[in-house]
Amino acid sequence: MIRLAVIGTNWITNKFIEAAIQTEQYKLLAVYSRNSDTAENFGNKYGNLHYFTALDQLASCTDIDAVYIASPNSLHYQQAKLLLSHGKHIICEKPLTSNYEQTNELIELARKKQLVLFEAVKTLYLPNYAQIKTYLPKLGKLRKVFFNYCQYSSRYSKYLQGDLPNTFNPEFSGGSIMDIGVYCVSTALALWGKPTTIQASAALLDSHVDAHGSVIMNYGDFDVVVFHSKVSDSKIASEIQGEMGSIVIEHIADCEKVIYNSRTSSLVNITLNQHENHLFYEAQTFAKLVKNRITEHPGLNHSLLTSEVITEIRQQTGVIFPADLPSEA
């Protein structure tokens, strides 16, 4: 069993713990939070756990094999760096870090330490994502791709009332492209690799993060157009168009429903049954990597490319984080 600790006490951490337990590959041992009451209130339902309020104490604990990080985006880099330095395998919520330089540094450290570093991009491990890859050749020559993820944030009302939630705060590397647009970009990069050109635009809030935006990634014969927003909702599906047919994907992050449309025949529902907890597959994949000590895996290069492209998108749209600025000597 993988002895697991978690950083973060929010809904996504609960979902990952439940998924990890369902794989039967993990034993939850510890919870980290800056506030001891928060940690204990969160962890009580999971039994007798260790609670940490100091990250260095968690890093030094020899009872822990791996740590799941679900803290605000800007904290991922420093937390993962410290834990890797102390011999812990890391599974970290997307985005892995705030920018390309930080991601590259973490990957090099993981390689040096011979530890598993894994970005928890759930989409890429779903059965229905595998279905999309299987059916892509049936589309013939690709011509147009539209990936859409627009969801009105539950925190936006607080922002409008004068608060500054993490998701809209540049200090925490927030904003639309980092929080949800990354699903669209990451999926495109996993399917087709690095684009030839990138054009990005966005509307910035007064806090100087993006409320919503668009990205065009050109691959020569076809474009991938990305719509992302945290201030509006959309029910429009994503679509991959080729000369011989198309694939329609409902909710790109979860691939909830996948339809294959051939030009010469009727629609075919190719959706597979997926585990009700969509984090199950990433937890399962990470466990396999850790148990088999597979420290060099395809996810590393994909995380680096995604970080490179997201950093470029932010540079084009003028979204700057503290992590992007030169550190003072």
Phi, psi and chi 1 to 4 in degrees:
 res  aa     phi    psi   chi1   chi2   chi3   chi4
   1 MET       -  140.3  -60.1  -71.9  -82.1      -
   2 ILE   -83.9  122.2  -63.4  169.3      -      -
   3 ARG   -82.6  113.7  -59.9  172.0  -62.1  174.9
   4 LEU  -111.3  140.3  179.2   70.7      -      -
   5 ALA  -120.8  154.2      -      -      -      -
   6 VAL  -125.6  144.7  -62.6      -      -      -
   7 ILE  -114.6  121.3  -65.6  176.8      -      -
   8 GLY   115.7  139.6      -      -      -      -
   9 THR  -129.1   42.5   53.0      -      -      -
  10 ASN  -110.2 -173.0   49.6   33.3      -      -
  11 TRP   -63.8  -35.9   67.6  -88.4      -      -
  12 ILE   -69.0  -32.8 -166.3   69.0      -      -
  13 THR   -65.8  -42.5  -49.3      -      -      -
  14 ASN   -57.8  -45.2  -94.2  -36.4      -      -
  15 LYS   -64.0  -39.5  -75.2 -158.9   70.8  173.5
  16 PHE   -68.6  -42.6 -179.5   79.9      -      -
  17 ILE   -58.9  -44.8  -68.2  171.1      -      -
  18 GLU   -60.9  -42.8  -68.8  167.2    2.6      -
  19 ALA   -64.2  -43.7      -      -      -      -
  20 ALA   -60.9  -44.1      -      -      -      -
  21 ILE   -63.1  -39.3  -68.4  171.0      -      -
  22 GLN   -66.9  -25.9  -73.0  163.2   -9.7      -
  23 THR   -73.0  -18.6   69.0      -      -      -
  24 GLU    63.5   27.2  -60.1 -178.6  -14.8      -
  25 GLN  -112.9   -4.7  -58.1  -64.6  -46.7      -
  26 TYR  -128.3  153.6  -61.8   83.6      -      -
  27 LYS  -127.5  116.5  179.3  176.2  176.8   58.4
  28 LEU   -74.2  123.4  179.7   64.6      -      -
  29 LEU  -114.8  -27.2  -70.6 -172.9      -      -
  30 ALA  -151.6  153.6      -      -      -      -
  31 VAL  -128.9  134.8  174.8      -      -      -
  32 TYR  -110.7  134.3  165.7   85.7      -      -
  33 SER  -153.6  151.9  175.1      -      -      -
  34 ARG   -66.6  -21.5  -70.8  172.1  -62.8  175.6
  35 ASN  -112.8  122.7 -176.7  -73.1      -      -
  36 SER   -64.3  -38.3   58.4      -      -      -
  37 ASP   -64.1  -40.6  -70.7  -21.9      -      -
  38 THR   -61.8  -44.6  -59.3      -      -      -
  39 ALA   -61.8  -45.6      -      -      -      -
  40 GLU   -70.5  -40.0  -69.4 -175.0   28.1      -
  41 ASN   -63.0  -35.6  -70.7  -23.3      -      -
  42 PHE   -72.4  -42.5  174.5   85.4      -      -
  43 GLY   -88.6  -12.3      -      -      -      -
  44 ASN   -55.6  -36.6  -80.7  -20.3      -      -
  45 LYS   -70.6  -11.6   58.5 -177.3  171.1  -69.5
  46 TYR  -100.2    7.3  -64.2  109.3      -      -
  47 GLY   100.8 -156.8      -      -      -      -
  48 ASN   -83.4  105.1 -173.6   24.9      -      -
  49 LEU  -118.6  165.2  -56.3  177.9      -      -
  50 HIS   -88.8  143.9  -62.8  -68.1      -      -
  51 TYR  -123.4  132.5  -62.5  102.5      -      -
  52 PHE  -122.8  137.6  -65.2   95.6      -      -
  53 THR  -115.9   -2.9   56.2      -      -      -
  54 ALA  -120.4  122.8      -      -      -      -
  55 LEU   -64.9  -35.5 -166.8   63.6      -      -
  56 ASP   -65.9  -30.0   57.2  -14.1      -      -
  57 GLN   -69.0  -40.6  -68.1  179.0   -4.3      -
  58 LEU   -63.0  -44.7  169.1   59.1      -      -
  59 ALA   -60.9  -33.8      -      -      -      -
  60 SER   -85.6   -8.1  -59.9      -      -      -
  61 CYS   -73.0  117.8  179.1      -      -      -
  62 THR   -78.5   -6.8   57.2      -      -      -
  63 ASP   -82.3   -9.3  -67.2  -27.8      -      -
  64 ILE  -103.1  129.3  -56.2  -61.4      -      -
  65 ASP   -93.5  -40.0  -59.3  -46.1      -      -
  66 ALA  -144.2  154.0      -      -      -      -
  67 VAL  -130.8  132.1 -178.9      -      -      -
  68 TYR   -95.9  124.6  169.6   74.9      -      -
  69 ILE  -108.2  119.8  -61.4  176.3      -      -
  70 ALA  -134.7   40.6      -      -      -      -
  71 SER   -85.6  175.4   53.6      -      -      -
  72 PRO   -54.6  148.9  -28.9   36.8      -      -
  73 ASN   -50.1  -42.4  -62.9  -21.8      -      -
  74 SER   -68.3  -16.6   62.7      -      -      -
  75 LEU   -91.1  -13.0  -56.8 -178.9      -      -
  76 HIS   -56.6  -46.4  -67.1  177.5      -      -
  77 TYR   -61.7  -54.8  164.2   71.9      -      -
  78 GLN   -64.7  -39.8  -70.7  -69.1   -9.5      -
  79 GLN   -66.8  -46.4  -69.2  173.6  -16.5      -
  80 ALA   -65.7  -38.3      -      -      -      -
  81 LYS   -61.6  -46.6 -177.8  178.5  179.0 -179.5
  82 LEU   -63.8  -44.5  177.4   62.8      -      -
  83 LEU   -68.7  -39.6  -67.7  163.7      -      -
  84 LEU   -62.5  -39.9  -74.8  168.2      -      -
  85 SER   -61.7  -24.3  -61.8      -      -      -
  86 HIS  -102.6   16.3  -76.5   76.2      -      -
  87 GLY    84.6   20.5      -      -      -      -
  88 LYS   -98.1  136.8  -56.3  -66.4 -173.8  -78.6
  89 HIS   -72.2  147.5  -59.0  -70.5      -      -
  90 ILE  -127.2  128.9  -60.5  -63.0      -      -
  91 ILE  -117.3  121.0  175.1  169.2      -      -
  92 CYS  -124.2  135.4 -178.9      -      -      -
  93 GLU   -59.5  151.0  -88.8  -56.6  -37.6      -
  94 LYS   -72.9  151.0   56.1   79.3 -155.2  158.1
  95 PRO   -73.4  147.6   29.2  -34.4      -      -
  96 LEU   -56.9  -44.5 -175.6   58.2      -      -
  97 THR  -142.8 -172.7   70.3      -      -      -
  98 SER   -81.8  -25.7  -63.3      -      -      -
  99 ASN  -158.1  175.7   58.0   38.9      -      -
 100 TYR   -60.6  -43.7  172.2   81.3      -      -
 101 GLU   -61.2  -42.9  -71.1   75.3   16.1      -
 102 GLN   -66.0  -41.7  -71.2 -174.5  -16.4      -
 103 THR   -62.5  -44.8  -61.7      -      -      -
 104 ASN   -60.1  -41.2 -172.3   52.7      -      -
 105 GLU   -65.4  -42.5 -175.5  178.0  -19.6      -
 106 LEU   -64.3  -40.8  -75.2 -171.5      -      -
 107 ILE   -64.3  -41.8  -70.7  173.2      -      -
 108 GLU   -64.9  -38.0  -70.5  -55.0  -50.1      -
 109 LEU   -66.4  -43.6  178.5   58.4      -      -
 110 ALA   -61.5  -40.2      -      -      -      -
 111 ARG   -65.9  -41.4  -76.9  171.1  168.8  156.5
 112 LYS   -63.6  -39.9  178.8 -178.9  177.6 -178.3
 113 LYS   -85.5   -6.5  -66.6  -73.7 -171.5  176.9
 114 GLN    56.4   50.4  -72.1  -67.6  -72.8      -
 115 LEU  -121.1  157.0  -66.1  165.7      -      -
 116 VAL   -83.6  123.4  177.0      -      -      -
 117 LEU  -116.9  123.8  173.8   64.4      -      -
 118 PHE  -139.6  122.4 -176.3   86.8      -      -
 119 GLU   -86.8  126.8 -175.0  175.0   15.2      -
 120 ALA   -83.4   70.3      -      -      -      -
 121 VAL   -92.9   91.6 -173.2      -      -      -
 122 LYS   -56.6  -33.9   61.8 -179.7  178.0 -179.4
 123 THR   -54.2  -42.7  -50.6      -      -      -
 124 LEU   -71.9   -7.0  -53.4 -173.9      -      -
 125 TYR  -115.5    6.9  -54.6   97.2      -      -
 126 LEU   -81.5  144.2  -62.9  171.2      -      -
 127 PRO   -56.6  -35.8  -28.4   36.4      -      -
 128 ASN   -74.9  -23.6  -77.0  -34.5      -      -
 129 TYR   -67.2  -41.2  170.8   77.5      -      -
 130 ALA   -61.9  -35.3      -      -      -      -
 131 GLN   -62.4  -41.9  -83.0  -71.0   79.5      -
 132 ILE   -59.1  -45.0  -66.1  167.4      -      -
 133 LYS   -63.4  -38.1  -68.9 -177.7   68.3  175.9
 134 THR   -64.9  -38.2  -63.1      -      -      -
 135 TYR   -89.8  -10.7  -85.5   76.6      -      -
 136 LEU   -54.2  -45.6  -91.1 -179.6      -      -
 137 PRO   -58.9  -24.7  -24.4   35.4      -      -
 138 LYS   -70.2  -15.1  -62.3  178.7 -177.4  -68.1
 139 LEU   -81.1  -11.1  -56.3 -174.1      -      -
 140 GLY    72.3 -149.3      -      -      -      -
 141 LYS   -67.8  122.8 -164.0  174.3 -170.9   65.9
 142 LEU   -71.7  144.8  -67.5 -174.3      -      -
 143 ARG  -128.6  -43.1  -71.5  -53.8 -170.2 -173.4
 144 LYS  -143.8  141.3  -55.4  -63.6  -68.7 -177.7
 145 VAL  -133.0  134.3  178.2      -      -      -
 146 PHE  -128.4  114.4  173.3   64.9      -      -
 147 PHE  -113.3  126.9  -77.9  170.2      -      -
 148 ASN  -130.4  126.2  176.1   47.1      -      -
 149 TYR  -145.2   99.1 -167.0  173.9      -      -
 150 CYS  -127.6  120.4  -60.1      -      -      -
 151 GLN  -145.3  121.8 -179.9  174.6  -70.3      -
 152 TYR   -64.3  119.0 -170.1   94.8      -      -
 153 SER   -70.2  138.8  171.2      -      -      -
 154 SER   -65.6  -15.7   60.8      -      -      -
 155 ARG   -94.8   -7.2  -53.5  -63.6  177.8   87.7
 156 TYR   -67.4  -35.3 -172.0   47.8      -      -
 157 SER   -60.7  -40.3  -63.8      -      -      -
 158 LYS   -63.9  -39.6  -70.5 -174.2  177.0 -179.5
 159 TYR   -61.3  -43.6  175.2   82.4      -      -
 160 LEU   -65.7  -24.7  -66.7  175.6      -      -
 161 GLN   -85.4    0.8  -67.5  166.8    5.5      -
 162 GLY   107.6   -5.9      -      -      -      -
 163 ASP   -79.1  170.8  -68.9  -19.8      -      -
 164 LEU  -132.5   78.9 -169.4   54.8      -      -
 165 PRO   -61.4  154.8  -17.1   29.5      -      -
 166 ASN   -51.7  -39.9  -65.8  -11.8      -      -
 167 THR   -66.9  -17.3 -169.7      -      -      -
 168 PHE  -115.5   18.9  -65.5  113.3      -      -
 169 ASN  -114.2  120.3 -171.6  -16.5      -      -
 170 PRO   -63.6  -24.4   22.0  -32.5      -      -
 171 GLU   -62.2  -25.6  -66.2  -70.4  -30.9      -
 172 PHE  -108.7   18.0  -68.7  101.1      -      -
 173 SER    55.1   48.3  -58.7      -      -      -
 174 GLY   -91.7 -170.8      -      -      -      -
 175 GLY   116.1  169.2      -      -      -      -
 176 SER   -68.1  -45.6 -178.6      -      -      -
 177 ILE   -66.9  -33.7 -167.2   63.9      -      -
 178 MET   -75.2  -36.8  -66.3  -69.5  -78.3      -
 179 ASP   -90.0  -40.6  -75.6  -14.0      -      -
 180 ILE  -130.8  -30.4   60.8  175.4      -      -
 181 GLY   -61.2  -26.9      -      -      -      -
 182 VAL   -59.5  -30.4   64.1      -      -      -
 183 TYR   -61.6  -44.5  -77.3  110.3      -      -
 184 CYS   -66.2  -47.5  -59.3      -      -      -
 185 VAL   -64.1  -46.1  172.1      -      -      -
 186 SER   -60.8  -42.4  174.1      -      -      -
 187 THR   -65.0  -42.1  -58.1      -      -      -
 188 ALA   -62.7  -43.0      -      -      -      -
 189 LEU   -66.6  -35.9  -63.2  177.0      -      -
 190 ALA   -66.3  -34.6      -      -      -      -
 191 LEU   -81.6  -37.8  -69.5  172.2      -      -
 192 TRP  -129.7    0.5  -60.2  -64.2      -      -
 193 GLY    78.3 -162.0      -      -      -      -
 194 LYS   -73.0  129.9 -172.7  173.8 -177.8  178.1
 195 PRO   -74.6  162.5   27.3  -33.6      -      -
 196 THR   -71.3  -44.8  -56.5      -      -      -
 197 THR  -138.1  158.5   60.7      -      -      -
 198 ILE  -133.2  129.9  -59.0  167.7      -      -
 199 GLN  -125.7  125.4  -65.5  175.6  -82.0      -
 200 ALA  -131.2  144.8      -      -      -      -
 201 SER  -140.0  156.9   60.6      -      -      -
 202 ALA  -160.6  155.6      -      -      -      -
 203 ALA  -101.5  123.3      -      -      -      -
 204 LEU   -96.4  143.8  -55.5 -168.9      -      -
 205 LEU   -79.8  171.5  -62.1  169.9      -      -
 206 ASP   -63.0  -21.7  -70.3  -19.2      -      -
 207 SER   -77.7   -6.5   64.6      -      -      -
 208 HIS    76.4   24.5  -56.4  -65.8      -      -
 209 VAL  -112.3  164.4  -58.2      -      -      -
 210 ASP   -80.7  130.4   51.9  -24.9      -      -
 211 ALA   -79.5  -39.5      -      -      -      -
 212 HIS  -160.6  167.5   66.4   88.7      -      -
 213 GLY  -171.4  177.7      -      -      -      -
 214 SER  -136.5  148.4  -56.3      -      -      -
 215 VAL  -136.2  135.8 -176.3      -      -      -
 216 ILE  -117.4  116.8  -58.3  175.6      -      -
 217 MET  -108.9  117.3  -62.4 -171.7  -71.4      -
 218 ASN   -94.4  132.6 -180.0  -97.2      -      -
 219 TYR  -119.7   28.1  -74.2   88.3      -      -
 220 GLY    89.0  -86.3      -      -      -      -
 221 ASP   -81.0  -14.2  -71.2  -28.4      -      -
 222 PHE  -148.2  158.0   69.2   97.6      -      -
 223 ASP  -112.2  148.5  -69.5  -31.4      -      -
 224 VAL  -107.0  117.1  175.8      -      -      -
 225 VAL  -103.6  125.0  178.1      -      -      -
 226 VAL  -112.1  127.6  169.6      -      -      -
 227 PHE  -109.8  130.2  -81.2    9.2      -      -
 228 HIS  -141.7  144.6   62.9   92.7      -      -
 229 SER  -159.7  144.1  175.2      -      -      -
 230 LYS  -114.7    9.9  -70.7 -175.5   71.1   67.8
 231 VAL  -126.5   11.5  -64.0      -      -      -
 232 SER  -156.6  154.8   60.5      -      -      -
 233 ASP  -102.0  151.1  -76.0  -38.7      -      -
 234 SER  -140.1  141.4  173.2      -      -      -
 235 LYS  -109.6    7.1  -56.1  -57.8 -179.1 -175.5
 236 ILE   -77.2  132.8  -60.2  173.8      -      -
 237 ALA   -75.4  163.3      -      -      -      -
 238 SER   -86.6  159.0  -63.8      -      -      -
 239 GLU  -151.2  140.9 -174.7  177.8   41.7      -
 240 ILE  -115.5  120.8  -55.3  170.3      -      -
 241 GLN  -111.6  130.9  -59.1  174.4   15.5      -
 242 GLY  -126.4  173.9      -      -      -      -
 243 GLU   -68.1  -21.6  -67.9 -175.8   -3.5      -
 244 MET  -106.8   -0.6  -60.3  -56.4  -64.2      -
 245 GLY   161.6 -170.6      -      -      -      -
 246 SER  -146.9  162.1   65.0      -      -      -
 247 ILE  -123.5  126.4  -62.9  172.6      -      -
 248 VAL  -106.9  131.1  177.2      -      -      -
 249 ILE  -124.2  119.2  -50.9  152.0      -      -
 250 GLU   -87.0  125.4  -70.0 -171.4    8.3      -
 251 HIS    56.8   89.5 -161.8 -106.7      -      -
 252 ILE   -57.5  -33.0 -171.3   66.5      -      -
 253 ALA   -67.3  -33.5      -      -      -      -
 254 ASP  -111.2   -8.4  -66.6  -51.6      -      -
 255 CYS    46.5   53.6  -59.9      -      -      -
 256 GLU   -67.0  -35.4  -68.4  175.2  -10.3      -
 257 LYS  -144.5  135.2 -173.6  176.0 -177.9 -179.3
 258 VAL  -128.8  124.2 -174.9      -      -      -
 259 ILE  -118.4  129.7  -57.5  -64.6      -      -
 260 TYR  -101.3  127.6  168.3   59.4      -      -
 261 ASN  -121.5  103.4  177.1   25.4      -      -
 262 SER   -82.7  144.8  169.8      -      -      -
 263 ARG   -66.4  -21.1 -105.3 -169.6  -12.0  103.3
 264 THR  -110.1    3.1   58.2      -      -      -
 265 SER  -149.2 -178.7   61.8      -      -      -
 266 SER   -79.4  169.7   58.4      -      -      -
 267 LEU   -63.1  144.0  -62.0  174.9      -      -
 268 VAL  -127.5  124.5  179.3      -      -      -
 269 ASN   -80.5  109.9 -174.4  -15.3      -      -
 270 ILE  -104.0   14.7   59.7  171.6      -      -
 271 THR   -64.2  132.9  -51.0      -      -      -
 272 LEU   -97.8  153.8  -62.2  175.8      -      -
 273 ASN   -68.1  130.9  -70.2  -32.2      -      -
 274 GLN  -117.6  154.4  -62.7 -175.5  149.0      -
 275 HIS   -56.3  140.3 -162.9  -74.1      -      -
 276 GLU   -61.5  -26.4   62.2 -178.8   -1.5      -
 277 ASN   -99.6  104.6 -172.7  -25.8      -      -
 278 HIS   -67.9  -10.4  -70.3  170.2      -      -
 279 LEU   -82.4   -7.0  -54.5 -169.6      -      -
 280 PHE   -55.9  -42.4  175.7   85.5      -      -
 281 TYR   -73.0  -36.9  -56.7  102.3      -      -
 282 GLU   -69.3  -37.4   67.0 -179.7   35.0      -
 283 ALA   -63.7  -40.4      -      -      -      -
 284 GLN   -65.1  -43.1 -168.3  176.7   55.1      -
 285 THR   -66.0  -44.9  -57.7      -      -      -
 286 PHE   -61.1  -42.7  178.7   66.5      -      -
 287 ALA   -59.4  -41.8      -      -      -      -
 288 LYS   -63.0  -42.8 -179.6  179.2  178.6  179.9
 289 LEU   -62.5  -44.9  -65.4  175.6      -      -
 290 VAL   -66.5  -47.5  170.6      -      -      -
 291 LYS   -65.0  -30.0  -66.5 -174.6   76.3  171.7
 292 ASN  -101.1    6.3  -67.1  -70.9      -      -
 293 ARG    52.8   43.2  -57.6  -67.7  -62.8 -169.2
 294 ILE   -90.7   88.9  -56.5  173.2      -      -
 295 THR   -86.9  -21.5   59.2      -      -      -
 296 GLU  -104.2  103.9 -167.3   64.2   39.7      -
 297 HIS  -136.1  161.4   58.5   91.2      -      -
 298 PRO   -59.7  -25.4  -24.3   33.8      -      -
 299 GLY   -61.3  -26.6      -      -      -      -
 300 LEU   -65.4  -51.4  -66.2  177.0      -      -
 301 ASN   -65.4  -35.1  -72.3  -26.3      -      -
 302 HIS   -66.0  -42.0  178.2  -98.6      -      -
 303 SER   -62.6  -39.9  -68.3      -      -      -
 304 LEU   -65.7  -43.2 -169.0   60.8      -      -
 305 LEU   -65.9  -43.9  177.2   57.2      -      -
 306 THR   -59.8  -43.5  -58.5      -      -      -
 307 SER   -63.8  -39.2 -164.2      -      -      -
 308 GLU   -62.2  -46.1  178.1 -175.7   -3.9      -
 309 VAL   -70.5  -42.3  170.4      -      -      -
 310 ILE   -63.6  -38.7  -66.2  -66.7      -      -
 311 THR   -62.3  -42.2  -59.8      -      -      -
 312 GLU   -62.8  -42.3  169.1   65.2   21.3      -
 313 ILE   -60.7  -44.7  -70.7  168.0      -      -
 314 ARG   -65.2  -37.4  -71.1 -163.1  -60.9  103.6
 315 GLN   -62.4  -39.7  -71.6  173.9  -13.9      -
 316 GLN   -69.4  -32.3  -70.4 -170.1   23.1      -
 317 THR   -95.4   -4.7   57.9      -      -      -
 318 GLY    81.7   21.5      -      -      -      -
 319 VAL   -91.1  113.6  176.2      -      -      -
 320 ILE  -119.5  132.0  -59.1  171.6      -      -
 321 PHE  -106.7  157.8  -59.5  143.2      -      -
 322 PRO   -53.0  -33.5  -27.7   35.0      -      -
 323 ALA   -65.1  -19.7      -      -      -      -
 324 ASP   -82.9  -16.8  -57.1  -38.7      -      -
 325 LEU   -85.7  148.1  -55.9  174.8      -      -
 326 PRO   -59.8  134.2  -20.6   32.1      -      -
 327 SER   -75.4  146.2   57.8      -      -      -
 328 GLU   -75.5  138.0  -64.1 -178.0    3.5      -
 329 ALA   -71.2      -      -      -      -      -
